[in-house]
Amino acid sequence: MWLRCLIYTVSPIGAAFTTSATALVVCLGALYGIGAGLLFAPSIDFLGDWFVERKSFTYGVICGAGAAAGAGLSPVYAPLFMVFLAATIVQALAHYGPSVYLPSMGADLGLSSEQGALLVALLNLAQAIGQPLQGILTHSKASFYTSLVLSTLGGGVEILLIWPFARNLLSLSL
């Protein structure tokens, strides 16, 4: 049992220090699964011996315990998680919507196909410049959250103040 517990415990720790995808798959895929299975199987087997009358209920409690822990711990970790979730949603709205619909919006406003292609090129150019700059900001002495907040605020301004009022080539290129 101790060996099983050791495999189950050490495999995610090993995964945290890996530098290759293969080692990650071995640690979190194979070793973690084997350790969990070897540790969990005897518990399930012993339940049948310990609980004779309400065996099914006991299995249900054991299987539902993971979900209960997830439901109970989520609000504890939710404030930080919710910040990251909100930031991700705003950034996704600011990036993926325009990149997908920019040529269609340009065509609806009467822009030529060349101007629509120019808009997509400008969007990609801005991304090619902005993402490395954001990476540099993240690795600078400033807090990690500085880059997150700036990116989220920039995306929020874009989707709330620029996109709804974009009616020509210049405003669409912003």
N, C-alpha and C positions, 0 to 999 in steps of 0.2 A: 504494500500500500504506500509506503514511503517513497519508493522508486517512482511509482505512478504520480504521486504528488510532486515530486521533484521535476519530472518531465513536464507536467502541466504548468508548473510555476516558472521554470527556467526558460521554456521555449519562447514566451513573449518577451522576456528580458533579452534573450539572445537576438530576437527579431529587431529590437530597438537599436542594436549595435551593428546590424548588418549593413553592408554597402552594395549588395547585389540583389537582384530580383530573385535569383535562384535560391539564395540563402533565406530570403524572406518567405518564399513559398515553402521551403523545407521547415523553417521554424514555426510559422503561423499555420501553415496548411497541414503538413504531415505530423510533426511532433506534437503540436498543440492538440490536434484532433485525436491522435493516439493516446496522449496523456489524459485527455478529458474522457475519452471512451473507456479506458482502463480504470479510471477513477470512478466513473459514474456507474458502470455496469455492476460492480458488486453491491453498490448501494441499492440499486433497483432490485437486484436478486434477493438481498436480505430483507427488503420491505415485505415480501411475500411471507417470510418466516415470522416477522415481528408483528404484522398486522393481519390477522386472519379475518376478522369480521368486516372491517371497513377498508379492505385492500384497495379497491378502486378509488375511493376518496383519498387515500393516502398517496396513491400515484398522482392523482390530480393536484394535490397540494405540492408535491415535489416538483412537478412539471410547471405549475403556476408560480412557484417561488421566484424564478428568474424574471418573469414578467412583472411580478409585484415589486421586485427590487428595482427594475427599470422604471416603473411608474413612480416609485417613491423617491428614487435618486434624481430623476430628471429635473424636478423643481429645485432641488438643491443646487445642481449645476446649471439650471435653465437661464438665470440672469446672464451669465457670460455666454452661454450657448445661444441665447436669443439675440444678443448683440451681434455675434458672428453670423447667425442666420439672417438677420435683417440686413446686415452689410452685404452678404452674398446675394440676397434677392435684389437689392437696389443695384448692385454692380451688374448683375445678370440682365436686369431690365435695361440698364443704360447701354450695355454692350451688344447683347444678342438681338434685341429688337431692331435697333438701327442697322446692324450689319445684315440682317435678313431682309428688312423692308425698305432699305434706302433706295435701291433702284426703282422699286414700285412707287414709292412716294414721289421720287423725282419725275417719273413718267406721268403720274396723276397731276403734277403741277405744271406739266407742259415742257419739261426739260428733255433735251435730246438724249439718245442712247450714249453718245460720247460724254455728255455732262453727267449722266448717271454712273458711267464707268469712272469718271474723274472723282465723283463723290466716294465711291468704294475705294479707289486708290488713296484718297486723302484719309479716309478712315483707317485703312491699313497702315499708312505712313505714321499717323498719330499713334497708333498702337505700337508700331515698331520702335518709336522713340519713347513713348510713355512707359511701357512696361519695364524696359531696362532701368529707366530713371526711378521708377517705383521700387525696383529691386535694390538699387543703390541706396535709396532712402531707408529701406527696411534694414539694410546692413550697416547703416551709419550709427552714430552715437544716439540719434533720436530713438524714441521708443518704437517698438514694432507697431503699436497702435496708431502712431502718427501717420504711417503710410495707409493703414486701414481706414482711418477717419478721412484723410484727404481723398482717397479713391472713392469712398462712399459719398462724401459731400459733392465731389465733382460729378459723379453719376446721378446723384439726386437733383442737382442743379440742371443737368442736361435733360433728364426726363420730365422735370416739372416746369422748367422755365424756358428751355430752348426748343425742344421738340414740338410742343403744342402750337408754337407760334411760327414754326419754320415754313416759309412760303416761297423761298427762292433759292438759287444756287448758293449764295453767300451764307444764308442762315442755315441751310442744310449742311454746309461744310463745317460749321462750328461743331 
